[in-house]
Amino acid sequence: MISCINLFRKDPTISDNDFDVFLNDVYAPLCLQIPGLESFEFDRVTAKEQGDASSEAILADAFTIERYVDLDAYEQARKSDAYAAVLRERVNAVVYEETYVCLENVSIPLRVEDECHKKMTLLGRTMPDVSFEDFTREWFVVHSGCMAKMPTDIFYGYNQHLIIDRMVNGRHVSHERLPFDGILELFFSEASDVANAFKTIPEGQATVAHRKEFMSSVNPFLVDFTVVK
């Protein structure tokens, strides 16, 4: 699956409530017209957390996630009139956007939907010691195995998005401009339970120790998520 994840900063002259209305009543219906779109959701940022590694002062008001069956479907969608309409409408409420095109791996399928919370986290590998290939192997294989051992009454789901392309305001940029290699979606019970699990139980401590071997930056956002399709 190909995921297209957008990070939005809203126009500061627009209130939070009006931005919510824009996403729900204007933007989402337009996105549903995109040909080849498998699923769509938007996530409203409620808090920026401090990661346990380097954490930058990244600002975000919302994320959106578009999913397509493959890269060709995504590229064809980008060329469509419907996608052009989405981009035209977006600038009416968004003053800055980062776009990440990713390969998605559903590491732990979502088990619980009711009373479920979510984090969106931007991840960066340790440069220059860790290659992109090393990062992919360590995150998709080893780290997934670590997360699979975490308590299921706390950790409900884990999706990995490996970044293969990146844009700022519609223009392609280099890894140096946006030095992130992955985005994770973590579904969980309570933030305090997650923090405690990583600090106190052996599986959590092992997961954090392994992450520090190949990641140098962790930028987590708590979000309220709305699955539209």
Phi, psi and omega in degrees: 000139174259130175245139173245109184253124179251133171258126183245140162246124185283160172299123183296344178279352180263131179290162177300318181296317179294326178292320176299317179298318178301311182298317186280317189261337184247304188289311183300314178300325177294318181297327180293347178273354182292127180292139177082001181288121180276319179203160180211139174212158171232145184237119178270125181289129177252337179196146172259120181268160174269119178287166180273005171238196177303131181227120184272164179278064182275132180255136177207139175255336181197157169238148168235150180231117172255139179237140180226156184293326179203177184294324179296319179297320178295313182295323176293321178298319181298334181273354188280158175296325180296321179291322177299322178294322177299314181294322178296320182286328184303320185292348178285345181227346185244128180259344180209138179217143170243134181241129179238120175266128191224157165267123184262137174234117177277094185288314177232105180303142183299123183266326187230134178249325178285141179056037183254135177251168186213144170241142167249125186230127173273130184240140176233137180282163179284110180263145355266010188290330185251119179284166177298323179294318177297316179301315181300313181295312183296322184280311184288328186256295187290310184294323176301320178296323177296314182295328181294342180269356182285156184301129184284347176277356177245315184257115188262336183187155185209111178248135180249135179236108180273118187284126178243348177203154183213145180221152171238121181050041175086359180250133179296138180229166182277168175299326179296327180286319176232087189278056177241147184242342180206158174229132178245147169250119179244122179255134190205175182278295180221144182299321181295324178293321178297310181300318181293321180296318180293333184270330194246328183267149184304319180296321178292317179296321178293322179296315179295317180298318179293318180303322183291346179285338185222354176245139178246345180223137180223119184234092185267143176234130169280136184224153165262122187251144179232113177273116183270322181221000000 
